[in-house]
Amino acid sequence: MKKTNTNTNSSQLRLPNEIVDDILLCLPAKSLKRFKLVSKPWNSLISDPNFAESHLNRSLRPNTDNCNLLRVGKLHVKSLKLTPSNNLHPLSFYSMDSDGSNREVVLIPDFDYDDKDFMYNCEAARILGSCNGLLLLSYETYNYPNCNLLLWNPSTGKCKRIPGVNIPDRTETCVISGLVYVSSSRNYKAIVVYHQVSGYASPNHGYATYEALDCNIYDYNLNSWTTKDYDHDAFPYRLHSDSSAIMVNGVPHWGVYVYRRRGHRSKPLVMSYLIVYFNSETEKFKEVELPEWKAEEATFNIGVLGGCLCMCLDPQKGSRNIEVWTMKEYGIAESWTKSFVISSPSFQRLTPLCLMGKNQVLMKVEMKKLEEQLVIYNLKEKTRRILLVDRIHKSLMCRVCTYVGSLVFPEEAPEGTSHRTKRKRKG
């Protein structure tokens, strides 16, 4: 019997480049990092900054169900001062997909973990911001109290140290921070606002023993910080809590617990919970209008659900209910809508992170027994699946964040640019 020739011309099996590109754009960043080894053309394509930008834009499309691309990360700081060990590291990053799968522990590559001085003196680390798959991290050591900063892509491992910013004694300082991309200039900016008070003021006292408030803005293209001296009209707040920004429509937002003066400096301070955002083009802060029913004393956390800004009201006295309201049309106060209510005797506060289909919400929960849980809550069945349990350490701000796996990393800042901090009057 004559043998049939099974050889097939390889060109007949080759997909058009456009289809290959489209398939690759749909894959997670972690997979694409491995697929660079398939061939030189694939390595060249996946390494192209234009491909990285297209990959990111696809994952951020409003109509794209990108909960499977969303990852959750947490910084863990472990003091080795009393229990030194060669196989332990002071700073680790725990990461997982939003459904709890694909868990991993990542060491940030820019650190020298053999440096005994760092290992035994690392005091604190924080996630200051998250944007386009990039994280802005800070860490402090006992012998160097200034904030040392890193820009890091946990999906690709790319990391760059950026000039640090001086934040006063953390025991007397509240900080809000964030990272934002300015599309018009293809630039990244970091925001760190700190409010320092020696002997905290109360709403009934107009002045403190010592008080300082500074807004520091880092420009990646210039590789330098600018300190803005905002006057009362530009920033009429006095911070009373730490917060890392959540991103809505590419803009950093904070739910802040503030003292606010109404009118003249001699007027007493009034306690309020507000939502403020930062316009990266004008470098000014603005408030998001809250619903009319929101009483001034009502406290809440903010989050993101389905790409919309939301706020979660803390339970009132004697109540177990946490109401979650969503701003269906951004900037329209009348569009605030009650999305759902969660009732639990053990929940103290919660922060929604993303929707998981129609009936499930990924959220961070602060428990009344000083414990923090990362859970997937089923709104229909009223059940929860715990992904992570951790003790709450109030001194460590913003250890949990969400980020979209991406390939992006900004180009190097031009050589010879200044690292100095400049002071600029009024924003």
C-alpha positions in Angstrom: 0.0 0.0 0.0 1.3 3.3 -1.0 2.2 5.5 2.0 0.3 8.8 2.1 2.5 11.9 2.5 1.4 13.6 5.7 3.8 16.5 5.4 2.0 19.8 5.2 3.5 23.1 4.0 4.1 25.1 7.2 3.0 28.3 5.5 -0.5 26.8 5.2 -0.7 26.5 9.0 0.6 30.0 9.7 -1.9 32.4 11.0 -1.9 36.0 9.6 0.1 38.4 11.8 -3.0 40.4 12.5 -4.8 37.4 14.1 -1.7 36.4 16.1 -1.4 40.0 17.4 -5.0 40.0 18.4 -4.7 36.7 20.2 -1.7 37.8 22.1 -3.3 41.1 23.1 -6.0 39.1 24.9 -3.5 37.1 27.1 -2.4 38.0 30.7 0.8 39.9 31.1 2.4 37.0 33.0 1.8 34.7 30.0 3.2 37.2 27.5 6.3 37.5 29.6 6.9 33.7 29.0 5.9 33.8 25.4 8.7 36.2 24.6 10.9 33.0 24.5 8.8 31.4 21.7 10.6 33.2 18.9 12.5 36.4 18.0 9.5 37.9 16.2 7.3 37.3 19.3 9.9 38.7 21.6 10.2 41.8 19.4 6.5 42.2 19.3 5.8 41.7 23.0 8.7 44.0 23.9 7.4 46.8 21.8 6.1 49.7 23.9 3.3 50.2 21.4 2.1 46.6 21.9 2.3 47.1 25.7 0.1 50.2 25.4 -2.4 48.4 23.2 -2.5 45.5 25.6 -3.2 47.9 28.5 -5.9 49.8 26.6 -7.7 46.6 25.8 -7.8 45.5 29.4 -9.1 48.9 30.5 -11.9 49.2 28.0 -15.2 50.1 29.9 -17.1 47.3 28.3 -14.5 44.7 28.9 -15.0 42.3 31.8 -11.5 42.5 33.1 -12.0 41.0 36.6 -10.0 38.0 35.4 -7.1 40.4 34.5 -7.3 42.2 37.9 -4.8 41.1 40.5 -4.7 41.9 44.2 -1.4 42.5 46.0 -0.3 43.0 49.6 3.0 44.2 51.1 4.2 42.2 54.1 6.9 43.7 56.3 8.6 41.3 58.8 11.1 42.7 61.3 14.2 40.5 61.4 15.8 42.5 64.1 15.2 39.9 66.8 15.1 36.7 64.7 17.7 37.0 62.0 17.7 34.2 59.4 19.4 33.8 56.1 16.3 32.5 54.4 13.9 35.2 55.5 13.3 38.6 53.8 11.9 41.7 55.4 9.7 42.8 52.5 7.5 40.5 50.4 4.7 41.1 47.9 1.8 38.6 48.0 -0.2 38.6 44.8 -3.2 36.7 43.4 -5.9 36.9 40.7 -9.1 38.5 41.9 -10.7 35.1 42.3 -8.0 33.9 44.6 -6.1 31.8 42.0 -2.5 32.0 40.7 -1.1 33.0 44.0 2.6 33.9 44.3 5.1 35.6 46.5 7.4 38.1 44.7 10.6 39.7 45.9 11.1 43.2 44.6 14.2 42.9 42.4 15.7 46.3 43.1 16.4 45.4 46.7 19.6 43.8 47.9 18.3 41.2 50.2 21.8 40.2 51.2 22.3 43.7 52.7 22.1 42.9 56.4 21.7 46.6 57.2 18.5 46.7 55.2 17.2 43.3 56.3 17.4 44.2 60.0 16.4 47.8 59.8 13.5 47.8 57.4 10.8 49.5 59.5 7.8 50.0 57.2 6.7 49.8 53.6 3.6 51.1 51.9 1.7 51.0 48.6 1.3 54.7 47.8 -0.4 54.3 44.5 -1.5 52.0 41.6 -1.9 53.0 38.0 -1.8 51.1 34.7 -0.3 48.1 36.3 2.5 50.1 38.0 2.8 50.4 41.8 4.4 53.2 43.7 6.1 51.8 46.8 7.8 53.4 49.7 10.0 51.9 52.4 11.7 53.3 55.5 14.6 52.1 57.6 15.5 53.0 61.2 18.7 54.6 60.2 17.2 56.5 57.2 13.7 57.8 58.0 13.0 59.5 54.7 10.7 57.7 52.3 12.6 55.7 49.7 10.5 55.3 46.6 10.2 52.7 43.9 8.2 52.5 40.7 7.5 48.8 40.1 5.6 46.6 37.6 4.9 43.4 39.5 3.8 41.6 36.3 7.1 42.1 34.4 9.5 42.7 37.4 10.7 46.0 36.0 11.6 48.4 38.8 13.2 51.8 39.1 14.2 53.9 42.2 12.9 57.4 42.1 14.1 60.3 44.3 12.7 60.1 47.8 10.5 62.6 49.6 10.9 63.7 53.2 7.8 62.9 55.3 7.9 64.0 58.9 7.5 61.7 61.9 4.8 59.2 61.0 3.4 59.1 64.5 2.2 62.7 64.1 1.6 62.8 60.3 -1.4 61.8 58.1 -0.6 61.1 54.4 -2.7 60.7 51.3 -0.9 59.6 48.1 -1.4 58.4 44.6 0.0 57.7 41.1 -1.5 59.1 37.9 -0.8 58.9 34.2 -1.0 62.1 32.2 -2.0 61.0 28.7 -1.4 64.4 27.1 2.3 64.4 28.0 2.7 60.6 28.3 4.0 61.2 31.8 3.5 59.8 35.3 3.1 61.9 38.4 3.1 60.9 42.0 1.2 62.8 44.7 2.1 62.7 48.4 0.2 65.1 50.7 1.1 65.1 54.4 -0.4 66.9 57.3 1.7 67.1 60.4 0.3 68.3 63.8 2.1 68.4 67.1 -0.7 67.9 69.6 -3.7 67.3 67.3 -6.2 70.1 67.0 -9.8 69.5 67.8 -12.8 70.9 65.9 -13.2 73.5 68.7 -9.6 74.8 68.4 -8.5 76.9 65.4 -4.8 76.3 65.9 -2.4 73.6 67.0 0.9 73.9 68.8 2.7 73.1 65.4 1.0 72.4 62.1 2.4 71.8 58.6 0.7 70.7 55.4 2.7 70.1 52.2 1.7 68.7 48.8 4.6 67.1 46.9 4.2 66.2 43.2 6.8 64.1 41.4 7.2 64.4 37.6 8.7 61.3 36.1 9.8 63.0 32.9 11.7 65.6 34.9 12.7 63.2 37.6 12.1 65.8 40.3 9.7 66.8 43.0 7.8 70.1 43.4 6.4 71.1 46.7 3.2 73.1 46.3 2.2 75.7 48.9 -1.6 75.6 48.6 -3.5 78.4 50.2 -6.8 77.9 52.1 -8.9 78.2 49.0 -6.8 75.6 47.0 -6.7 73.1 49.8 -9.1 73.9 52.7 -8.5 70.6 54.5 -6.6 69.2 57.5 -6.1 65.5 57.2 -7.1 63.2 60.0 -6.6 59.8 58.3 -4.2 58.0 55.8 -5.4 57.1 52.4 -4.1 55.7 49.1 -5.9 56.8 45.9 -8.5 54.7 44.1 -8.6 55.3 40.3 -11.8 56.2 38.6 -11.7 57.2 34.9 -7.9 57.4 35.3 -8.2 60.0 38.0 -7.0 59.5 41.6 -9.7 59.8 44.3 -9.5 59.8 48.1 -12.1 59.4 50.7 -10.7 61.6 53.4 -11.5 62.3 57.0 -10.7 66.0 57.4 -11.0 69.1 59.5 -12.3 71.8 57.3 -12.7 75.5 58.0 -15.7 77.4 56.7 -14.8 81.0 56.0 -12.2 82.9 57.9 -9.1 81.3 59.6 -10.6 82.3 63.0 -13.6 80.0 62.4 -13.5 76.7 64.2 -12.7 73.5 62.3 -15.6 71.3 61.3 -15.2 67.5 61.0 -16.3 66.1 57.6 -15.9 63.0 55.4 -15.3 64.0 51.8 -14.3 62.6 48.4 -11.6 64.6 46.7 -9.8 64.1 43.4 -6.6 65.4 41.8 -6.6 67.0 38.3 -3.2 66.1 37.0 -3.3 68.7 34.3 -4.0 71.7 36.5 -2.5 70.1 39.6 -5.5 71.1 41.7 -7.8 69.3 44.1 -11.5 69.2 43.7 -14.4 67.7 45.6 -16.9 65.1 44.3 -20.4 66.1 45.1 -22.0 63.8 47.5 -25.8 62.9 47.6 -28.0 65.4 49.4 -29.0 63.0 52.1 -25.4 62.4 53.3 -25.1 63.8 56.8 -21.8 65.5 57.6 -21.1 63.1 60.5 -21.6 60.0 58.3 -18.4 58.1 57.7 -17.6 55.9 54.7 -14.9 54.2 52.6 -14.7 54.6 48.8 -14.1 51.9 46.2 -14.8 51.0 42.6 -17.6 48.8 41.2 -18.0 48.2 37.5 -15.8 51.2 36.8 -18.0 53.5 38.9 -17.1 55.4 42.0 -18.8 54.0 45.1 -19.0 54.7 48.8 -19.7 52.3 51.7 -21.4 53.8 54.7 -20.1 52.6 58.0 -22.8 51.0 60.2 -24.7 53.5 62.4 -24.9 53.0 66.1 -26.9 49.8 66.9 -27.0 48.8 63.2 -25.3 45.9 61.4 -26.1 47.3 57.9 -23.4 48.6 55.5 -25.0 50.5 52.6 -23.1 50.6 49.3 -23.9 53.5 47.0 -22.7 53.9 43.4 -22.3 57.0 41.3 -23.8 55.7 38.1 -22.9 58.9 36.1 -19.6 60.3 37.2 -19.9 63.9 38.4 -23.7 63.8 38.6 -24.8 64.0 42.3 -28.3 62.8 41.4 -26.9 59.6 40.0 -25.9 58.2 43.4 -27.8 55.0 43.7 -28.0 52.4 46.6 -26.6 49.3 45.0 -26.8 46.8 47.9 -26.8 46.4 51.6 -24.6 44.0 53.5 -25.5 43.0 57.1 -23.0 41.4 59.4 -22.4 41.7 63.1 -18.6 41.2 62.6 -18.1 43.7 59.8 -16.8 47.1 60.8 -15.8 48.7 57.5 -15.5 47.5 53.9 -14.0 48.6 50.6 -15.3 47.2 47.3 -12.5 46.3 44.9 -14.4 44.9 41.9 -17.5 43.1 40.6 -17.2 39.3 40.0 -20.0 38.8 37.5 -23.5 40.0 38.6 -23.8 38.7 42.1 -20.3 38.6 43.6 -18.1 41.4 44.9 -14.4 41.3 45.8 -13.9 43.5 48.8 -11.6 44.2 51.7 -13.3 44.0 55.1 -12.1 45.3 58.4 -13.5 43.1 61.2 -14.5 44.3 64.7 -11.9 42.0 66.2 -9.0 44.0 64.5 -8.6 41.6 61.7 -8.6 42.3 57.9 -10.1 39.9 55.4 -10.1 39.9 51.6 -13.3 38.2 50.6 -15.6 37.4 47.7 -19.1 38.1 48.9 -22.1 36.6 47.1 -24.9 39.2 47.2 -27.6 36.7 46.3 -26.8 33.9 48.6 -25.3 36.2 51.4 -22.2 34.1 51.7 -18.5 34.9 51.7 -15.4 33.1 50.6 -12.3 34.3 52.4 -9.2 34.7 50.3 -6.9 36.3 52.9 -6.9 36.9 56.6 -4.5 39.3 58.2 -4.1 41.3 61.4 -4.6 45.1 60.9 -1.6 47.2 61.6 -2.7 50.8 61.7 0.9 52.0 61.3 1.2 50.4 57.9 -0.9 52.4 55.4 -2.4 50.8 52.2 -0.8 47.4 52.2 -3.5 46.0 49.9 -4.1 47.2 46.4 -5.6 46.1 43.1 -3.8 46.4 39.8 -4.3 45.3 36.2 -1.5 43.0 34.9 0.3 45.0 32.2 3.6 45.2 30.3 4.0 49.0 30.5 6.9 50.8 32.0 7.7 54.5 31.4 10.8 55.4 29.5 13.9 56.4 31.5 13.9 60.0 32.7 16.4 62.0 30.8 19.9 61.9 32.2 21.2 65.0 33.9 17.8 66.1 35.2 17.6 67.4 38.7 16.6 65.3 41.6 16.1 68.4 43.8 12.7 69.3 45.3 11.5 72.7 44.1 9.0 74.8 46.0 6.2 76.4 44.1 3.8 79.0 45.4 0.1 78.2 45.1 -1.3 75.5 42.8 
